Amino acid sequence: MLTYTKTRFHEIRIRLEHHVPTSKGNAFLWEFFLFGFKQAWACLFGALLLALVMLTKWYWPQHAWLARYDFLFLSAVAIQALLLILRMETVREAKVILVFHVVGTLMELFKTHVGSWTYPEANVFRIGHVPLFSGFMYASVGSFIARATHIMDMRYTRYPNKKVTAALAILIYANFFTHHFVPDIRILLFIFIAIAYGPTWVYYRPYRTFHRMPLLLGFGLVALFIWAAENIGTFATVWVYPHQKNGWHLVHFSKYGAWLLLMIISFILVSFVHTPRLPPTNAIEDDPA
């Protein structure tokens, strides 16, 4: 099981969670604020990277001595180091980010080779056609899931067997490669996901009380935000799909399914270092459903 050392966020969170509301309305607003605050903190790494992507689109000099992609790579490394130095992130969380960086870069190498998308700008820090900063975009997804799981104190009921989830992750990852050569089994994977996670409910605690929702709904919402972020990335011409070579167009919504699958891989990988826990008995008993 993944354990966490105290970070700056932990200290701030404890102070905020000790706030005593003066009325039911105040309690509702404070819980709503804490939910947004914790979600923002969980996606801090990805949000900073996305902000740099947009800023460099608008303000990066066309003939600068440092390539834009290299600046993004060095900035991502610097952000990671700064988060650790300031104790805004733990070493264990950084290790999770590294794992996703490797997983994402391997897939990028294959996908750019077969022409699924391209990186149109030249740079130094790259492997083949893949600039190294691209791995951080995948890492930001894993970072969000790992941090949100801890920050929101997520618990689960009727969580599937780990062997089932491991098999699912392997099949999903393999299909990203094999569907270029053999029939795509994406529909079967969605059915597999529905069977495995359909009965699962996630319990989360923004403030003092646990709330719950179907885990599949949570998957869908997170994937929707990732798809929106991808549209920002392609608008900033960081990477380009074939249909965008002559000008930016909205990323096909079919990519939403791909991000959903990739996000589930991230979630499963996190579950192997952060073992899913049952909610407290009183949280289940107090649930109106």
C-alpha positions in Angstrom: 0.0 0.0 0.0 1.2 3.5 -0.9 2.0 5.7 2.1 2.4 9.4 2.0 4.7 11.7 3.9 3.4 15.1 5.0 3.5 17.8 2.3 2.7 21.5 2.3 -0.7 20.6 1.0 -1.3 18.2 3.9 -0.6 21.0 6.4 -2.9 23.4 4.5 -5.6 20.8 4.1 -5.7 20.0 7.8 -6.2 23.6 8.6 -9.0 24.0 6.1 -10.8 20.8 7.2 -10.8 22.0 10.8 -12.9 25.0 9.8 -16.1 25.0 11.8 -19.2 26.1 9.8 -21.6 28.5 11.3 -24.7 27.2 9.4 -25.8 24.5 7.0 -25.4 27.0 4.1 -21.9 27.8 5.2 -21.0 24.1 5.5 -22.3 23.5 2.0 -20.3 26.3 0.5 -17.2 25.3 2.4 -17.4 21.7 1.2 -17.9 23.0 -2.3 -14.8 25.2 -2.0 -12.8 22.3 -0.6 -13.9 20.0 -3.4 -12.6 22.5 -6.0 -9.5 23.2 -4.1 -8.5 19.6 -3.8 -9.3 18.8 -7.4 -7.2 21.8 -8.5 -4.3 20.6 -6.3 -4.6 17.1 -7.7 -4.2 18.4 -11.3 -1.5 21.0 -10.4 1.2 19.4 -12.5 -1.0 19.0 -15.6 -2.5 22.5 -15.3 0.9 24.1 -15.1 2.1 22.1 -18.1 -1.1 23.0 -20.1 -0.6 26.7 -19.2 2.9 26.6 -20.6 1.7 25.0 -23.7 -0.7 27.9 -24.4 1.7 30.6 -23.4 4.4 29.3 -25.7 1.9 29.2 -28.6 1.2 32.9 -28.2 4.6 34.2 -27.0 7.4 31.9 -28.0 9.8 33.6 -30.5 9.8 31.9 -33.9 13.6 31.8 -34.2 14.6 31.4 -30.6 17.8 29.6 -29.9 16.0 27.2 -27.7 13.3 25.1 -29.4 9.8 25.4 -27.9 9.6 21.6 -27.3 12.9 21.7 -25.4 11.7 24.6 -23.3 8.5 22.6 -22.4 10.6 19.6 -21.5 13.0 21.6 -19.3 10.1 23.4 -17.7 8.4 20.1 -16.9 11.5 18.8 -15.2 11.9 22.1 -13.3 8.3 22.0 -12.2 8.7 18.5 -10.9 11.9 19.4 -9.0 10.3 22.5 -7.6 7.2 20.5 -6.3 9.6 18.2 -4.5 11.8 20.9 -3.1 8.9 22.9 -1.8 7.3 19.7 -0.4 4.2 20.2 -2.5 4.6 16.6 -3.8 6.1 13.5 -2.3 8.9 11.3 -3.8 6.4 8.5 -4.2 4.1 10.7 -6.3 7.1 11.6 -8.4 7.8 7.9 -9.0 4.3 7.4 -10.2 4.8 10.2 -12.7 8.0 8.6 -13.9 6.2 5.3 -14.6 3.5 7.0 -16.7 6.2 9.0 -18.5 7.8 5.7 -19.7 4.4 4.1 -20.5 3.3 7.1 -22.5 6.6 7.6 -24.4 6.7 4.0 -25.5 3.2 4.4 -27.0 4.2 7.7 -28.6 7.1 6.1 -30.4 4.8 3.6 -32.0 1.9 6.0 -32.8 4.1 8.6 -34.4 5.8 5.9 -36.4 2.5 4.7 -37.9 1.3 8.3 -38.5 -1.5 8.6 -36.0 -0.3 12.1 -35.1 2.9 14.1 -35.6 5.0 16.7 -33.7 5.6 19.4 -36.3 8.4 21.3 -34.7 12.1 20.4 -34.4 13.9 20.0 -31.1 16.9 18.4 -29.4 15.5 16.4 -26.5 13.7 13.7 -28.4 13.7 10.0 -29.2 12.9 9.4 -32.9 9.9 11.5 -33.8 8.9 12.0 -30.1 9.9 15.0 -28.1 10.6 14.0 -24.5 8.2 16.5 -23.0 5.3 14.5 -24.5 5.7 11.8 -21.8 4.9 14.4 -19.2 1.5 14.8 -20.7 0.7 11.2 -20.0 2.4 11.5 -16.6 0.1 14.4 -15.7 -2.9 12.0 -16.0 -1.3 9.4 -13.7 -0.3 12.2 -11.3 -3.9 13.5 -11.1 -5.3 10.1 -10.4 -2.7 9.2 -7.8 -3.0 12.5 -6.0 -6.8 12.7 -6.2 -7.1 9.2 -4.8 -5.2 10.3 -1.7 -6.4 13.8 -1.4 -10.1 12.9 -1.7 -9.7 9.9 0.6 -11.3 7.6 -2.1 -12.8 4.3 -1.0 -14.6 1.7 -3.1 -17.3 -1.0 -2.7 -17.5 -4.1 -4.9 -14.1 -3.3 -6.4 -13.0 -6.0 -9.0 -10.3 -8.6 -8.4 -6.8 -7.3 -9.1 -6.1 -10.1 -11.5 -9.1 -9.1 -13.5 -8.0 -5.4 -13.6 -4.4 -6.4 -14.5 -5.7 -8.5 -17.4 -7.9 -5.6 -18.5 -4.9 -3.1 -18.4 -2.8 -5.4 -20.5 -5.5 -5.9 -23.1 -6.2 -2.2 -23.4 -2.5 -1.3 -23.7 -1.9 -4.0 -26.3 -4.9 -3.0 -28.3 -3.4 0.5 -28.8 -0.7 -1.2 -30.8 -2.4 -4.3 -32.3 -5.5 -2.6 -33.8 -3.2 -1.3 -36.6 -2.7 -4.8 -37.8 -5.6 -6.9 -36.5 -9.3 -6.1 -35.8 -9.9 -3.5 -33.1 -11.4 -5.0 -30.0 -12.3 -1.7 -28.4 -16.0 -2.5 -28.2 -15.2 -5.8 -26.3 -12.9 -3.8 -24.0 -15.7 -1.4 -23.2 -18.0 -4.3 -22.4 -15.3 -5.9 -20.2 -14.9 -2.5 -18.4 -18.7 -2.3 -17.8 -18.8 -5.9 -16.4 -15.7 -5.4 -14.2 -16.5 -1.9 -12.8 -20.3 -1.6 -13.3 -21.0 -2.7 -9.7 -18.3 -0.5 -8.2 -19.1 2.7 -6.3 -16.4 5.2 -5.3 -16.7 7.1 -2.0 -14.9 10.4 -1.7 -14.6 12.9 1.1 -14.1 16.6 0.2 -14.7 17.8 3.7 -16.1 15.7 6.6 -18.7 13.6 4.9 -18.3 10.8 2.4 -20.2 11.1 -0.9 -20.5 8.4 -3.5 -21.0 8.0 -7.3 -20.7 5.1 -9.8 -17.1 4.6 -10.6 -17.9 4.3 -14.3 -19.4 7.8 -14.2 -16.2 9.0 -12.6 -14.2 7.4 -15.4 -16.3 9.1 -18.0 -16.1 12.6 -16.4 -12.3 12.4 -16.0 -11.9 11.2 -19.6 -14.1 14.1 -20.8 -11.7 16.7 -19.2 -8.7 14.9 -20.7 -10.3 15.1 -24.2 -10.9 18.8 -23.6 -7.3 19.3 -22.6 -6.2 17.4 -25.8 -8.2 20.0 -27.8 -6.2 22.7 -26.1 -3.0 20.9 -26.9 -3.7 20.5 -30.6 -5.0 24.1 -30.8 -1.6 25.1 -29.5 -0.1 22.9 -32.3 2.0 20.9 -29.8 0.9 17.8 -31.7 -1.2 17.5 -34.8 -3.6 14.9 -36.1 -3.8 14.2 -39.9 -7.1 16.1 -40.2 -5.5 19.2 -38.6 -2.6 19.6 -41.0 -4.3 22.4 -42.9 -5.7 24.2 -39.9 -7.1 23.4 -36.5 -10.3 21.4 -36.1 -11.9 19.9 -33.0 -10.4 16.5 -32.1 -12.8 13.8 -33.3 -15.0 12.7 -30.4 -13.9 9.1 -31.2 -10.7 10.0 -29.4 -12.7 10.4 -26.2 -13.0 6.6 -26.1 -9.2 6.2 -26.5 -8.6 8.6 -23.6 -11.2 6.7 -21.5 -9.2 3.5 -22.1 -5.9 5.1 -21.4 -7.2 6.8 -18.3 -8.4 3.4 -17.0 -4.9 2.0 -17.6 -3.6 4.8 -15.4 -6.2 4.1 -12.7 -5.4 0.4 -12.6 -1.6 1.2 -12.4 -2.3 3.5 -9.5 -4.4 0.9 -7.8 -1.4 -1.4 -7.6 0.6 1.1 -5.5 -2.4 2.6 -3.7 -4.5 -0.4 -2.7 -8.3 0.3 -3.0 -9.9 0.5 0.5 -13.4 0.0 1.7 -15.3 3.0 3.0 -16.0 3.3 6.7 -19.1 1.4 7.8 -20.9 4.5 8.9 -20.4 6.0 5.4 -22.3 3.1 3.9 -24.9 3.1 6.6 -25.5 6.9 6.2 -25.8 6.7 2.4 -29.4 7.5 1.5 -29.2 5.2 -1.5 
